[in-house]
Amino acid sequence: MVATQDNPKQKTVAMTVTWEKLPDDFQLEEKPVENTGQPLIAGALREILELKGLIGPLMLIASNFGICATVNGELVIKAPDWVYIPSVLPVESRRDRKSYTPNLEGEIPSIVMEFLSETDGEEYSIRRTFPPGKWFFYEQILQLPTYIIFDPESGLLEVYRLQNGNYELEFPDEEGRHWMADFNLYLGTWRGEKEQRTGYWLRWWDEAGNLLLWGVEQIAAERDRADRERERADRLAEYLRAQGINPDEII
């Protein structure tokens, strides 16, 4: 995949970034997700963090959710497929958030993920003019530490870390995974089926390299374990009967 880039020799244009509250009656543009797989992949990532008790009360994890900034007086909104914000300010009421403005409402996002879609090249766009490309928005405007691009079709996972103001591609470890210090977990790819979708998924592994199971996998594992224990008990009872011992009379 080739990034959409401007001429690197062109003169840098001054940029003023501010963090302004959206009007209460502001209507966010609603765009449908590219396909049914995207919300499933995003939801599966969050599910494990919830099961492991890793989502704190001040954290914000969302998908297809508007992140806002005002650049040279123009409102810019990007809706990443998955975003993690370490700490946010509580909302004034119990209503759900419709968008998020960093610095005004809490911290800068720590991790943003984009799942490659049919909008070719947008995830790599460093377009500086309005509206700016996603890459430029995350790298130069938000300056968020980790930008992840995942291709659900091929399983290609690219992790970029902010180094000296620019994203640098991080090579995975020998297992093909990346350490995510925010959660003390590894992130990698896995191919299989969940919720009637067969393909590549993003998954979490613990520090020892153990795959963290989804809820449905945990239930299946517990069922298999119970079945094995029942089979062992049945074999033991059969053996005792063969020895003339009634297993029901053993306390």
Rosetta blueprint (number, residue, H / E / L):
1 M L
2 V L
3 A L
4 T L
5 Q L
6 D L
7 N L
8 P L
9 K L
10 Q L
11 K L
12 T L
13 V L
14 A L
15 M L
16 T L
17 V E
18 T E
19 W L
20 E L
21 K L
22 L L
23 P L
24 D L
25 D L
26 F L
27 Q L
28 L L
29 E L
30 E L
31 K L
32 P L
33 V L
34 E L
35 N L
36 T L
37 G H
38 Q H
39 P H
40 L H
41 I H
42 A H
43 G H
44 A H
45 L H
46 R H
47 E H
48 I H
49 L H
50 E H
51 L H
52 K L
53 G L
54 L L
55 I L
56 G L
57 P L
58 L L
59 M L
60 L E
61 I E
62 A E
63 S L
64 N L
65 F L
66 G E
67 I E
68 C E
69 A E
70 T E
71 V E
72 N L
73 G L
74 E E
75 L E
76 V E
77 I E
78 K E
79 A L
80 P L
81 D L
82 W E
83 V E
84 Y E
85 I E
86 P L
87 S L
88 V E
89 L L
90 P L
91 V L
92 E L
93 S L
94 R L
95 R L
96 D L
97 R L
98 K L
99 S E
100 Y E
101 T L
102 P L
103 N L
104 L L
105 E L
106 G E
107 E L
108 I L
109 P L
110 S L
111 I E
112 V E
113 M E
114 E E
115 F E
116 L L
117 S L
118 E L
119 T L
120 D L
121 G L
122 E H
123 E H
124 Y H
125 S L
126 I L
127 R L
128 R L
129 T L
130 F L
131 P L
132 P L
133 G L
134 K H
135 W H
136 F H
137 F H
138 Y H
139 E H
140 Q H
141 I H
142 L H
143 Q L
144 L L
145 P L
146 T E
147 Y E
148 I E
149 I E
150 F E
151 D L
152 P L
153 E L
154 S L
155 G L
156 L L
157 L E
158 E E
159 V E
160 Y E
161 R E
162 L E
163 Q E
164 N L
165 G L
166 N E
167 Y E
168 E E
169 L E
170 E E
171 F L
172 P L
173 D L
174 E L
175 E L
176 G L
177 R L
178 H E
179 W E
180 M E
181 A L
182 D L
183 F L
184 N L
185 L E
186 Y E
187 L E
188 G E
189 T E
190 W E
191 R E
192 G E
193 E E
194 K E
195 E L
196 Q L
197 R E
198 T E
199 G E
200 Y E
201 W E
202 L E
203 R E
204 W E
205 W E
206 D L
207 E L
208 A L
209 G L
210 N L
211 L E
212 L L
213 L L
214 W L
215 G H
216 V H
217 E H
218 Q H
219 I H
220 A H
221 A H
222 E H
223 R H
224 D H
225 R H
226 A H
227 D H
228 R H
229 E H
230 R H
231 E H
232 R H
233 A H
234 D H
235 R H
236 L H
237 A H
238 E H
239 Y H
240 L H
241 R H
242 A H
243 Q L
244 G L
245 I L
246 N L
247 P H
248 D H
249 E H
250 I L
251 I L
